[in-house]
Amino acid sequence: MERKVIITADGSSTIHLPEWDEHYHSKHGAIQEAYHVFITHGLQYFCHSKDLNTSPKEVAILEIGFGTGLNALITLIEAEKLNTSIHYVGVEGYPVSAEEISQLNYTNTLNVENGASIFKQMHDIPWEAHHELIPHFSLKKKQLLFSEIKEQNSYDIIYFDAFGARVQPELWTEAIFEKMFNALKENGVLVTYAAKGSVRRAMLAVGFKVEKLPGPPGKREMLRATKKL
C-alpha cells in the first residue's frame, strides 16, 4: 500500500495512506494530538491519579501501534519531567520503513536535546528485547498482530493508537478490548483518540469504566477507559 509523508497543521509530519485516506496521526496536528491524547489524558493523568497513594516511580506502558515512534518519543521526554521510570512496549504488525522514518521532522519540531540520535536509536534497536535509551526510559518493540497479545496484569497504561475503525474495524472489537483489559493492572487506563459509540460499547462490554473527554484539535471527543475490579 502506498504511503506518503505529509506535514500536518501544527507543522509536524505524519504518514498518509491515500488508498484508505487514513493517517498515522491527525492531519490537524500530529504532535498536538499525541500530547493531548496520550500524555495529558494518559501518562500525566495516571501519574497524578487520586486512586494512587503516591505518584508512581515506575510506569509500564503498552502502545498499540508503535508506527512512527512519535508517542514513544514524547513519552521519553515526559519521563524525566515526571521523575518516573517508563518501561515502554510498542507493538507493531507492519513496521515503518527506514526511508519513511528519515523524512519525519519530530525531533526538529520538538527541539529535544540529542533528540535526533535518540529517535534514530528507537528505530534502529533490535526488536523483541528491552533497551535502556536514557536512565528514565526503556523500550521494547514487538512485531506481532494486536490479536496475538497475551499479557496479563502487566501494564499501567495502554496507548491505543490503531488505525481507525472505518478502515480496520477488526481492531476495535470486544475481543481486542478484552485483551487490553486483561493486559492492564487494576486501576490501569487505556486512552485513545477514538470516540465512536461502537468502540465505547465494546469497552463497556468487557468491563471497562469509560469516560468521554474533550478531543484534540479537529476532534470533538476522545475516550479513556479504566480497569476497575
C-alpha positions in Angstrom: 0.0 0.0 0.0 1.3 3.5 -0.9 2.4 5.6 2.0 3.3 9.3 1.8 5.0 11.5 4.5 3.0 14.8 4.8 3.0 17.9 7.0 0.1 18.3 9.4 -1.5 21.6 10.6 0.9 22.1 13.6 4.0 21.7 11.3 4.8 18.2 12.4 4.8 15.3 9.9 2.9 12.1 9.6 2.3 9.3 7.1 -0.8 9.3 4.9 -2.2 6.2 3.2 -4.1 7.5 0.1 -5.8 4.2 -0.6 -7.6 4.3 2.7 -7.5 8.1 3.2 -6.0 7.3 6.6 -3.2 9.0 8.6 -0.9 7.7 11.3 -1.6 10.9 13.2 -4.2 13.6 13.0 -3.9 15.9 9.9 -4.9 18.7 12.3 -1.6 18.3 14.2 0.4 15.1 14.8 2.3 16.3 17.9 -0.7 18.2 19.3 -2.9 15.1 19.1 -0.2 12.9 20.6 0.3 15.1 23.6 -3.4 15.7 24.2 -4.5 12.1 24.0 -1.6 10.1 25.3 0.4 12.5 27.6 -2.3 14.8 29.1 -5.1 12.3 29.4 -2.9 9.2 29.7 0.5 9.4 31.3 0.0 12.7 33.3 -3.5 11.7 34.4 -2.3 8.3 35.6 0.8 9.7 37.5 -1.4 12.2 39.3 -4.4 9.9 39.8 -6.3 10.2 43.1 -6.6 6.4 43.0 -2.9 6.1 43.7 -1.5 6.8 47.1 1.7 8.4 45.7 3.0 9.4 42.3 4.4 6.1 40.8 8.2 5.8 40.4 7.8 3.3 37.6 5.1 3.0 34.9 4.7 0.3 32.4 3.1 1.4 29.1 1.9 -0.7 26.1 1.4 1.1 22.8 -0.9 -0.5 20.3 0.5 0.8 17.0 4.2 1.8 17.5 4.2 3.2 14.0 6.3 6.3 13.6 7.6 6.3 17.2 6.1 9.7 18.0 4.2 8.6 21.0 7.3 6.8 22.4 9.5 9.9 21.8 7.2 12.3 23.6 6.8 9.8 26.5 10.5 9.6 26.8 10.6 13.5 27.0 8.0 13.5 29.8 9.6 10.7 31.8 12.3 13.0 33.1 9.9 15.8 33.9 7.7 13.4 35.9 10.7 11.8 37.6 9.2 8.5 36.7 10.9 5.5 35.1 9.0 4.3 32.0 9.1 0.7 30.7 7.6 1.1 27.3 6.5 -1.7 25.0 5.5 -0.8 21.4 3.6 -3.4 19.4 3.6 -3.1 15.6 2.5 -5.6 12.9 3.9 -3.7 10.0 6.9 -1.5 10.8 7.5 1.8 9.1 10.5 1.8 6.7 13.8 3.5 7.5 13.3 5.8 4.5 10.0 7.0 5.9 11.5 7.5 9.4 14.2 9.7 7.9 11.6 12.0 6.4 9.8 12.7 9.8 10.5 16.0 11.4 9.6 15.3 15.1 13.0 15.9 16.6 13.3 19.3 14.9 9.8 20.4 15.8 10.2 19.3 19.4 13.7 20.7 19.7 14.9 17.9 22.0 18.5 17.7 23.2 20.1 14.7 21.4 16.6 14.1 20.0 17.7 13.0 16.5 20.1 10.5 17.9 17.5 9.1 20.4 14.8 8.9 17.8 17.1 7.1 15.3 18.1 4.7 18.1 14.4 3.9 18.8 14.0 2.7 15.3 17.5 1.0 14.9 17.4 -1.1 18.1 16.5 -4.8 17.5 13.0 -6.0 18.1 12.0 -8.3 21.0 14.5 -7.0 23.6 14.5 -4.3 26.2 16.8 -1.4 25.6 17.5 1.5 28.0 17.6 4.7 25.9 18.0 7.1 28.8 18.1 6.4 32.6 14.3 7.0 32.9 13.1 5.2 29.8 13.5 1.7 28.4 11.9 0.5 25.1 10.9 -2.9 23.8 9.5 -3.2 20.3 7.4 -6.3 19.5 6.4 -7.2 15.9 3.1 -9.0 16.2 -0.6 -8.6 15.5 -2.7 -7.0 18.2 -4.8 -10.1 18.4 -1.7 -12.0 19.5 -1.2 -10.1 22.7 -1.4 -12.4 25.7 0.0 -10.4 28.7 -2.0 -10.5 31.9 -2.0 -7.7 34.5 1.3 -6.2 33.1 0.7 -2.6 32.2 -0.4 0.6 33.9 -1.3 2.5 30.7 -2.2 1.5 27.2 -1.9 3.9 24.3 -4.5 2.6 21.8 -3.4 4.2 18.6 -4.5 1.7 15.9 -5.8 2.8 12.5 -9.5 3.9 12.8 -12.5 1.6 12.9 -13.6 3.0 9.5 -10.7 1.1 7.8 -9.8 -1.6 10.3 -13.0 -2.4 12.3 -11.5 -5.7 13.5 -9.1 -3.8 15.7 -11.9 -2.2 17.7 -13.9 -5.2 18.8 -14.8 -6.7 22.2 -12.3 -9.5 21.5 -9.4 -6.9 21.2 -10.6 -4.8 24.2 -10.8 -7.9 26.3 -7.1 -8.5 25.6 -6.5 -4.9 26.6 -8.5 -5.2 29.8 -6.5 -8.4 30.7 -3.2 -6.8 29.9 -3.8 -3.8 32.3 -3.2 -3.9 36.0 -6.0 -2.8 38.4 -6.7 0.9 38.1 -4.8 0.9 34.8 -6.0 3.2 32.0 -6.4 2.9 28.2 -6.5 6.1 26.2 -7.4 6.5 22.5 -8.3 9.3 20.1 -11.4 7.4 19.1 -14.9 8.2 20.4 -17.3 6.1 18.3 -20.3 4.7 20.1 -19.4 1.2 18.9 -15.9 1.5 20.4 -17.3 2.8 23.7 -19.8 -0.1 23.9 -17.1 -2.7 23.2 -15.0 -1.3 26.0 -18.0 -1.3 28.4 -18.9 -4.8 27.4 -15.6 -6.2 28.6 -15.6 -4.4 32.0 -14.0 -1.0 31.5 -15.3 2.2 33.1 -15.3 4.6 30.1 -15.2 8.4 30.1 -15.7 10.8 27.2 -13.2 13.6 27.2 -12.6 16.7 25.0 -10.7 15.6 21.9 -7.6 17.1 20.3 -7.8 19.7 17.6 -10.1 18.5 14.9 -12.0 16.0 17.1 -14.8 16.7 19.5 -14.3 13.8 21.8 -11.9 11.0 22.8 -12.2 8.1 25.2 -10.4 7.0 28.4 -11.1 3.6 29.8 -10.2 2.4 33.4 -9.9 -1.1 34.7 -11.8 -1.1 38.0 -12.2 -4.5 39.7 
